Amino acid sequence: MGTYKYSAEFRADAVALARSSGRPVSRIAAELGVNHETLRQWIKAAEKAARPEAVAESAKDAEIEALRKQVRELEMERGILRRAAKYFAGETNW
Protein backbone atom coordinates (compact mmCIF):
# COMPACT_ATOMS: atom_id res chain seq x y z
CA MET A 1 0.00 0.00 0.00
CA GLY A 2 1.42 3.40 -0.92
CA THR A 3 1.72 6.45 1.22
CA TYR A 4 -0.12 9.64 0.46
CA LYS A 5 1.23 13.13 0.74
CA TYR A 6 -1.32 15.75 1.65
CA SER A 7 -0.71 19.44 1.17
CA ALA A 8 -0.40 21.74 4.15
CA GLU A 9 -3.52 23.58 2.98
CA PHE A 10 -5.54 20.34 2.92
CA ARG A 11 -4.32 19.45 6.41
CA ALA A 12 -5.19 22.88 7.77
CA ASP A 13 -8.66 22.75 6.20
CA ALA A 14 -9.25 19.26 7.59
CA VAL A 15 -8.21 20.34 11.10
CA ALA A 16 -10.43 23.45 10.89
CA LEU A 17 -13.37 21.31 9.78
CA ALA A 18 -12.81 18.86 12.62
CA ARG A 19 -12.61 21.65 15.18
CA SER A 20 -15.60 23.59 13.90
CA SER A 21 -18.04 20.74 13.44
CA GLY A 22 -19.46 18.77 16.31
CA ARG A 23 -19.11 15.53 14.41
CA PRO A 24 -16.73 12.71 15.36
CA VAL A 25 -13.25 12.83 13.91
CA SER A 26 -13.67 9.36 12.42
CA ARG A 27 -16.70 10.48 10.38
CA ILE A 28 -14.94 13.61 9.10
CA ALA A 29 -11.88 11.54 8.21
CA ALA A 30 -14.03 9.06 6.28
CA GLU A 31 -15.68 11.89 4.34
CA LEU A 32 -12.28 13.34 3.45
CA GLY A 33 -10.79 9.97 2.55
CA VAL A 34 -8.16 10.15 5.28
CA ASN A 35 -7.38 7.65 7.99
CA HIS A 36 -8.97 8.79 11.26
CA GLU A 37 -5.70 8.38 13.18
CA THR A 38 -3.93 10.54 10.62
CA LEU A 39 -6.50 13.28 11.14
CA ARG A 40 -6.12 12.95 14.92
CA GLN A 41 -2.36 13.39 14.57
CA TRP A 42 -2.88 16.51 12.45
CA ILE A 43 -5.19 17.92 15.13
CA LYS A 44 -2.66 17.19 17.88
CA ALA A 45 0.12 18.81 15.86
CA ALA A 46 -2.03 21.90 15.23
CA GLU A 47 -2.83 22.20 18.93
CA LYS A 48 0.83 21.84 19.81
CA ALA A 49 1.82 24.48 17.24
CA ALA A 50 -0.80 26.85 18.66
CA ARG A 51 1.01 26.80 22.01
CA PRO A 52 4.46 28.38 21.61
CA GLU A 53 5.51 27.35 25.11
CA ALA A 54 4.94 23.71 24.15
CA VAL A 55 7.27 24.07 21.17
CA ALA A 56 9.94 25.64 23.35
CA GLU A 57 9.41 22.92 25.95
CA SER A 58 9.78 20.13 23.39
CA ALA A 59 12.97 21.77 22.07
CA LYS A 60 14.36 21.83 25.60
CA ASP A 61 13.40 18.20 26.12
CA ALA A 62 15.12 17.21 22.89
CA GLU A 63 18.27 19.10 23.85
CA ILE A 64 18.31 17.53 27.32
CA GLU A 65 17.94 14.05 25.84
CA ALA A 66 20.77 14.71 23.38
CA LEU A 67 23.03 15.94 26.18
CA ARG A 68 22.21 12.90 28.33
CA LYS A 69 23.11 10.64 25.43
CA GLN A 70 26.39 12.48 24.99
CA VAL A 71 27.18 12.11 28.70
CA ARG A 72 26.53 8.35 28.54
CA GLU A 73 28.86 8.04 25.54
CA LEU A 74 31.60 10.06 27.22
CA GLU A 75 31.34 8.02 30.43
CA MET A 76 31.63 4.82 28.41
CA GLU A 77 34.68 6.17 26.55
CA ARG A 78 36.28 7.25 29.83
CA GLY A 79 35.78 3.77 31.26
CA ILE A 80 37.37 2.18 28.22
CA LEU A 81 40.35 4.54 28.43
CA ARG A 82 40.83 3.82 32.14
CA ARG A 83 40.84 0.07 31.53
CA ALA A 84 43.26 0.49 28.62
CA ALA A 85 45.58 2.63 30.74
CA LYS A 86 45.58 0.00 33.50
CA TYR A 87 46.27 -2.74 30.98
CA PHE A 88 49.19 -0.96 29.37
CA ALA A 89 50.57 0.07 32.75
CA GLY A 90 50.85 -3.61 33.61
CA GLU A 91 48.11 -3.68 36.20
CA THR A 92 45.94 -6.73 35.73
CA ASN A 93 43.49 -6.00 38.54
CA TRP A 94 40.43 -4.58 36.93
MARTORLUM-652121 format. One record per atom (N, C-alpha, C): residue in three letters; x, y, z. Coordinates in pm, 1 decimal. Example, Ala and Ser with C-alpha at 12.3 -4.5 7.8 and 13.67 -1.06 7.14 Angstrom:
BEGIN
LUMDREN, ALA, 1319.0, -569.0, 780.0
LUMDREN, ALA, 1230.0, -450.0, 780.0
LUMDREN, ALA, 1320.0, -330.0, 780.0
LUMDREN, SER, 1285.0, -225.0, 708.0
LUMDREN, SER, 1367.0, -106.0, 714.0
LUMDREN, SER, 1290.0, 3.0, 787.0
REM end
This chain:
BEGIN
LUMDREN, MET, 84.4, -116.7, 0.0
LUMDREN, MET, 0.0, 0.0, 0.0
LUMDREN, MET, 89.3, 123.5, 0.0
LUMDREN, GLY, 60.9, 219.4, -81.9
LUMDREN, GLY, 142.0, 339.5, -92.2
LUMDREN, GLY, 109.3, 441.8, 14.2
LUMDREN, THR, 196.4, 536.9, 28.4
LUMDREN, THR, 171.9, 645.0, 122.2
LUMDREN, THR, 123.7, 766.4, 44.7
LUMDREN, TYR, 42.8, 845.9, 109.7
LUMDREN, TYR, -12.0, 964.1, 45.8
LUMDREN, TYR, 48.9, 1087.5, 108.6
LUMDREN, LYS, 69.3, 1186.9, 27.1
LUMDREN, LYS, 123.4, 1313.3, 73.9
LUMDREN, LYS, 15.4, 1418.9, 57.8
LUMDREN, TYR, -28.0, 1473.0, 167.2
LUMDREN, TYR, -132.2, 1574.9, 165.3
LUMDREN, TYR, -68.3, 1712.2, 179.0
LUMDREN, SER, -125.1, 1808.8, 110.6
LUMDREN, SER, -70.9, 1944.5, 116.9
LUMDREN, SER, -100.3, 2005.8, 253.2
LUMDREN, ALA, -21.8, 2105.4, 287.9
LUMDREN, ALA, -40.5, 2174.0, 415.4
LUMDREN, ALA, -177.4, 2242.1, 419.3
LUMDREN, GLU, -221.8, 2292.5, 305.4
LUMDREN, GLU, -352.1, 2357.6, 298.4
LUMDREN, GLU, -463.9, 2257.0, 326.6
LUMDREN, PHE, -454.1, 2138.0, 269.4
LUMDREN, PHE, -554.2, 2033.8, 292.2
LUMDREN, PHE, -556.9, 1994.3, 439.9
LUMDREN, ARG, -439.4, 1979.8, 498.5
LUMDREN, ARG, -432.5, 1944.5, 641.0
LUMDREN, ARG, -496.0, 2052.2, 727.4
LUMDREN, ALA, -462.9, 2177.7, 698.4
LUMDREN, ALA, -519.0, 2288.4, 777.1
LUMDREN, ALA, -671.2, 2294.5, 762.6
LUMDREN, ASP, -720.6, 2274.2, 641.6
LUMDREN, ASP, -865.5, 2274.7, 619.6
LUMDREN, ASP, -932.2, 2158.1, 692.7
LUMDREN, ALA, -869.6, 2042.3, 691.2
LUMDREN, ALA, -925.5, 1925.6, 759.5
LUMDREN, ALA, -929.7, 1947.4, 910.6
LUMDREN, VAL, -825.4, 2006.2, 965.8
LUMDREN, VAL, -820.9, 2034.4, 1109.6
LUMDREN, VAL, -927.2, 2137.6, 1145.1
LUMDREN, ALA, -940.4, 2242.1, 1063.1
LUMDREN, ALA, -1042.7, 2344.5, 1089.0
LUMDREN, ALA, -1182.5, 2284.3, 1083.1
LUMDREN, LEU, -1206.8, 2196.8, 988.8
LUMDREN, LEU, -1336.8, 2131.4, 978.0
LUMDREN, LEU, -1363.3, 2044.6, 1099.9
LUMDREN, ALA, -1264.0, 1971.8, 1145.2
LUMDREN, ALA, -1281.4, 1885.6, 1262.0
LUMDREN, ALA, -1306.8, 1966.8, 1388.0
LUMDREN, ARG, -1241.7, 2080.1, 1399.9
LUMDREN, ARG, -1260.8, 2165.0, 1518.1
LUMDREN, ARG, -1395.8, 2234.9, 1516.3
LUMDREN, SER, -1438.4, 2278.9, 1398.3
LUMDREN, SER, -1559.8, 2359.5, 1390.3
LUMDREN, SER, -1687.8, 2276.1, 1395.1
LUMDREN, SER, -1682.5, 2155.6, 1345.2
LUMDREN, SER, -1803.7, 2073.8, 1344.3
LUMDREN, SER, -1810.2, 1991.9, 1472.7
LUMDREN, GLY, -1928.3, 1956.7, 1511.5
LUMDREN, GLY, -1945.7, 1876.8, 1631.3
LUMDREN, GLY, -1944.9, 1727.9, 1603.1
LUMDREN, ARG, -1909.2, 1692.3, 1481.6
LUMDREN, ARG, -1911.5, 1552.6, 1440.8
LUMDREN, ARG, -1784.7, 1480.5, 1485.8
LUMDREN, PRO, -1792.0, 1348.6, 1497.6
LUMDREN, PRO, -1673.1, 1271.4, 1536.3
LUMDREN, PRO, -1562.8, 1281.0, 1431.0
LUMDREN, VAL, -1441.7, 1273.4, 1478.9
LUMDREN, VAL, -1325.3, 1283.0, 1390.9
LUMDREN, VAL, -1326.0, 1168.2, 1289.7
LUMDREN, SER, -1368.4, 1050.9, 1332.7
LUMDREN, SER, -1367.4, 935.6, 1241.6
LUMDREN, SER, -1462.4, 957.4, 1123.4
LUMDREN, ARG, -1575.8, 1022.6, 1146.9
LUMDREN, ARG, -1670.2, 1048.0, 1038.0
LUMDREN, ARG, -1613.3, 1151.7, 941.0
LUMDREN, ILE, -1553.4, 1256.6, 995.3
LUMDREN, ILE, -1494.3, 1360.6, 910.0
LUMDREN, ILE, -1380.8, 1301.4, 827.1
LUMDREN, ALA, -1299.4, 1218.0, 891.1
LUMDREN, ALA, -1188.1, 1154.4, 820.6
LUMDREN, ALA, -1239.6, 1066.3, 706.7
LUMDREN, ALA, -1346.8, 993.0, 732.4
LUMDREN, ALA, -1403.3, 906.3, 628.0
LUMDREN, ALA, -1454.5, 989.5, 510.9
LUMDREN, GLU, -1517.1, 1102.6, 540.1
LUMDREN, GLU, -1567.8, 1189.5, 433.8
LUMDREN, GLU, -1454.7, 1248.4, 350.8
LUMDREN, LEU, -1342.3, 1275.6, 416.1
LUMDREN, LEU, -1228.0, 1334.5, 345.1
LUMDREN, LEU, -1140.3, 1228.8, 278.6
LUMDREN, GLY, -1161.0, 1103.7, 311.8
LUMDREN, GLY, -1079.2, 997.2, 254.7
LUMDREN, GLY, -943.7, 985.3, 321.0
LUMDREN, VAL, -939.8, 1017.6, 450.7
LUMDREN, VAL, -815.7, 1015.4, 528.1
LUMDREN, VAL, -835.5, 917.8, 643.1
LUMDREN, ASN, -730.8, 851.6, 682.5
LUMDREN, ASN, -737.5, 765.1, 799.2
LUMDREN, ASN, -769.3, 849.9, 922.2
LUMDREN, HIS, -855.8, 798.5, 1009.6
LUMDREN, HIS, -896.9, 878.6, 1125.8
LUMDREN, HIS, -780.1, 905.9, 1220.5
LUMDREN, GLU, -684.9, 813.2, 1231.1
LUMDREN, GLU, -569.8, 838.2, 1317.8
LUMDREN, GLU, -477.9, 944.6, 1257.7
LUMDREN, THR, -471.7, 949.9, 1128.2
LUMDREN, THR, -393.1, 1053.9, 1061.8
LUMDREN, THR, -451.7, 1190.9, 1093.1
LUMDREN, LEU, -584.1, 1201.6, 1082.7
LUMDREN, LEU, -650.0, 1328.2, 1114.4
LUMDREN, LEU, -630.0, 1364.0, 1260.9
LUMDREN, ARG, -635.3, 1267.5, 1349.4
LUMDREN, ARG, -611.8, 1294.9, 1492.3
LUMDREN, ARG, -470.9, 1348.3, 1514.0
LUMDREN, GLN, -374.0, 1292.6, 1444.3
LUMDREN, GLN, -235.9, 1339.4, 1457.3
LUMDREN, GLN, -221.4, 1482.4, 1405.5
LUMDREN, TRP, -291.5, 1513.5, 1296.9
LUMDREN, TRP, -288.4, 1650.8, 1245.1
LUMDREN, TRP, -347.7, 1747.7, 1346.8
LUMDREN, ILE, -454.7, 1706.9, 1412.4
LUMDREN, ILE, -518.7, 1792.1, 1512.8
LUMDREN, ILE, -425.0, 1813.5, 1630.7
LUMDREN, LYS, -361.0, 1706.9, 1677.3
LUMDREN, LYS, -265.5, 1719.0, 1788.1
LUMDREN, LYS, -149.8, 1811.2, 1751.6
LUMDREN, ALA, -99.7, 1797.0, 1630.3
LUMDREN, ALA, 11.6, 1881.3, 1585.8
LUMDREN, ALA, -30.8, 2028.0, 1577.5
LUMDREN, ALA, -154.2, 2051.5, 1532.2
LUMDREN, ALA, -203.4, 2189.5, 1523.3
LUMDREN, ALA, -220.5, 2249.5, 1661.7
LUMDREN, GLU, -267.8, 2170.9, 1756.3
LUMDREN, GLU, -283.2, 2219.7, 1893.3
LUMDREN, GLU, -147.5, 2249.3, 1955.1
LUMDREN, LYS, -50.7, 2164.3, 1928.4
LUMDREN, LYS, 83.1, 2184.4, 1981.3
LUMDREN, LYS, 147.3, 2309.2, 1920.8
LUMDREN, ALA, 125.0, 2331.1, 1791.4
LUMDREN, ALA, 181.5, 2448.2, 1724.0
LUMDREN, ALA, 116.2, 2576.6, 1772.7
LUMDREN, ALA, -8.6, 2566.7, 1818.0
LUMDREN, ALA, -79.7, 2685.3, 1865.9
LUMDREN, ALA, -26.0, 2732.4, 2001.1
LUMDREN, ARG, 43.6, 2644.7, 2071.2
LUMDREN, ARG, 100.6, 2680.2, 2201.3
LUMDREN, ARG, 251.6, 2695.5, 2187.0
LUMDREN, PRO, 302.3, 2818.2, 2180.6
LUMDREN, PRO, 446.4, 2838.0, 2160.6
LUMDREN, PRO, 529.7, 2783.9, 2276.8
LUMDREN, GLU, 474.7, 2786.0, 2397.9
LUMDREN, GLU, 551.2, 2735.3, 2511.5
LUMDREN, GLU, 572.5, 2583.9, 2499.4
LUMDREN, ALA, 479.3, 2515.2, 2434.5
LUMDREN, ALA, 494.2, 2371.2, 2415.1
LUMDREN, ALA, 607.0, 2342.0, 2316.0
LUMDREN, VAL, 619.9, 2424.8, 2215.0
LUMDREN, VAL, 727.1, 2406.7, 2117.0
LUMDREN, VAL, 861.9, 2430.1, 2184.1
LUMDREN, ALA, 869.9, 2535.4, 2264.7
LUMDREN, ALA, 994.4, 2563.8, 2335.3
LUMDREN, ALA, 1025.9, 2451.4, 2433.7
LUMDREN, GLU, 923.4, 2400.6, 2499.9
LUMDREN, GLU, 941.2, 2291.9, 2595.5
LUMDREN, GLU, 991.8, 2165.4, 2526.0
LUMDREN, SER, 934.2, 2133.3, 2409.9
LUMDREN, SER, 978.3, 2012.8, 2339.2
LUMDREN, SER, 1121.4, 2030.0, 2287.4
LUMDREN, ALA, 1159.5, 2151.9, 2250.5
LUMDREN, ALA, 1296.7, 2176.5, 2206.6
LUMDREN, ALA, 1393.1, 2156.7, 2322.9
LUMDREN, LYS, 1352.3, 2203.0, 2441.3
LUMDREN, LYS, 1435.7, 2183.2, 2560.0
LUMDREN, LYS, 1448.5, 2034.9, 2591.9
LUMDREN, ASP, 1337.8, 1964.2, 2583.8
LUMDREN, ASP, 1340.1, 1820.1, 2611.5
LUMDREN, ASP, 1431.7, 1746.5, 2514.7
LUMDREN, ALA, 1427.3, 1783.7, 2388.7
LUMDREN, ALA, 1512.4, 1720.7, 2288.6
LUMDREN, ALA, 1659.4, 1750.2, 2316.4
LUMDREN, GLU, 1688.6, 1873.5, 2355.0
LUMDREN, GLU, 1826.7, 1909.8, 2385.1
LUMDREN, GLU, 1877.1, 1836.0, 2508.7
LUMDREN, ILE, 1792.5, 1825.5, 2610.7
LUMDREN, ILE, 1830.7, 1753.3, 2732.1
LUMDREN, ILE, 1859.3, 1607.3, 2700.9
LUMDREN, GLU, 1773.8, 1546.2, 2621.0
LUMDREN, GLU, 1793.9, 1405.5, 2584.3
LUMDREN, GLU, 1923.2, 1388.2, 2505.5
LUMDREN, ALA, 1953.4, 1479.6, 2414.8
LUMDREN, ALA, 2077.2, 1471.4, 2337.6
LUMDREN, ALA, 2199.1, 1485.8, 2428.4
LUMDREN, LEU, 2190.8, 1575.4, 2525.2
LUMDREN, LEU, 2302.7, 1594.1, 2618.0
LUMDREN, LEU, 2321.3, 1472.2, 2708.1
LUMDREN, ARG, 2210.9, 1411.9, 2751.2
LUMDREN, ARG, 2220.8, 1290.4, 2833.2
LUMDREN, ARG, 2286.1, 1177.4, 2754.7
LUMDREN, LYS, 2251.0, 1165.9, 2627.0
LUMDREN, LYS, 2311.4, 1063.7, 2542.8
LUMDREN, LYS, 2461.6, 1088.0, 2528.8
LUMDREN, GLN, 2498.2, 1214.2, 2512.0
LUMDREN, GLN, 2638.9, 1248.3, 2498.5
LUMDREN, GLN, 2714.8, 1215.8, 2627.1
LUMDREN, VAL, 2654.5, 1242.2, 2742.3
LUMDREN, VAL, 2717.9, 1211.2, 2870.3
LUMDREN, VAL, 2739.3, 1060.5, 2883.2
LUMDREN, ARG, 2638.1, 981.6, 2847.0
LUMDREN, ARG, 2653.1, 834.8, 2853.8
LUMDREN, ARG, 2768.2, 788.2, 2766.0
LUMDREN, GLU, 2778.1, 842.7, 2645.1
LUMDREN, GLU, 2885.9, 803.5, 2554.1
LUMDREN, GLU, 3022.7, 842.4, 2610.3
LUMDREN, LEU, 3031.8, 961.8, 2666.8
LUMDREN, LEU, 3159.8, 1006.2, 2721.9
LUMDREN, LEU, 3199.6, 923.3, 2843.4
LUMDREN, GLU, 3102.8, 887.0, 2928.3
LUMDREN, GLU, 3133.6, 802.2, 3042.9
LUMDREN, GLU, 3181.9, 664.8, 2998.0
LUMDREN, MET, 3120.7, 611.1, 2892.6
LUMDREN, MET, 3163.2, 482.3, 2841.3
LUMDREN, MET, 3305.8, 492.5, 2785.2
LUMDREN, GLU, 3333.6, 598.0, 2711.3
LUMDREN, GLU, 3467.6, 617.3, 2655.3
LUMDREN, GLU, 3571.4, 632.3, 2766.9
LUMDREN, ARG, 3535.2, 705.5, 2870.8
LUMDREN, ARG, 3627.8, 724.9, 2982.9
LUMDREN, ARG, 3659.5, 591.2, 3049.8
LUMDREN, GLY, 3557.2, 508.3, 3067.2
LUMDREN, GLY, 3578.3, 376.7, 3126.3
LUMDREN, GLY, 3669.9, 290.5, 3042.2
LUMDREN, ILE, 3651.5, 294.9, 2912.5
LUMDREN, ILE, 3737.5, 217.9, 2821.9
LUMDREN, ILE, 3881.2, 267.1, 2831.6
LUMDREN, LEU, 3899.4, 398.1, 2834.7
LUMDREN, LEU, 4034.5, 453.7, 2843.3
LUMDREN, LEU, 4101.1, 418.6, 2975.8
LUMDREN, ARG, 4025.0, 418.8, 3084.2
LUMDREN, ARG, 4083.0, 381.9, 3214.1
LUMDREN, ARG, 4129.6, 236.3, 3213.2
LUMDREN, ARG, 4046.0, 148.5, 3158.3
LUMDREN, ARG, 4084.1, 7.5, 3152.9
LUMDREN, ARG, 4205.7, -12.9, 3062.5
LUMDREN, ALA, 4211.1, 60.0, 2952.8
LUMDREN, ALA, 4325.8, 49.0, 2862.2
LUMDREN, ALA, 4452.8, 99.7, 2930.5
LUMDREN, ALA, 4440.9, 207.8, 3004.5
LUMDREN, ALA, 4557.9, 262.7, 3073.9
LUMDREN, ALA, 4609.6, 163.7, 3177.8
LUMDREN, LYS, 4516.6, 100.4, 3251.5
LUMDREN, LYS, 4558.3, 0.4, 3350.4
LUMDREN, LYS, 4625.6, -118.0, 3281.2
LUMDREN, TYR, 4571.5, -159.9, 3170.6
LUMDREN, TYR, 4627.1, -274.4, 3098.1
LUMDREN, TYR, 4768.1, -244.9, 3050.4
LUMDREN, PHE, 4786.8, -128.7, 2990.2
LUMDREN, PHE, 4919.0, -95.7, 2937.0
LUMDREN, PHE, 5016.8, -57.2, 3045.6
LUMDREN, ALA, 4968.1, -22.9, 3163.5
LUMDREN, ALA, 5056.9, 6.7, 3275.1
LUMDREN, ALA, 5102.7, -120.9, 3344.3
LUMDREN, GLY, 5043.1, -233.2, 3305.6
LUMDREN, GLY, 5084.9, -361.0, 3360.8
LUMDREN, GLY, 5000.4, -405.6, 3478.1
LUMDREN, GLU, 4900.3, -329.8, 3512.0
LUMDREN, GLU, 4811.3, -368.3, 3620.3
LUMDREN, GLU, 4705.2, -461.8, 3563.9
LUMDREN, THR, 4692.6, -578.1, 3621.6
LUMDREN, THR, 4593.9, -672.6, 3572.5
LUMDREN, THR, 4470.6, -679.0, 3660.9
LUMDREN, ASN, 4468.0, -605.1, 3769.6
LUMDREN, ASN, 4348.6, -599.8, 3854.2
LUMDREN, ASN, 4250.9, -499.2, 3797.9
LUMDREN, TRP, 4141.5, -548.8, 3750.2
LUMDREN, TRP, 4043.1, -458.3, 3692.7
LUMDREN, TRP, 3935.9, -441.6, 3791.3
REM end
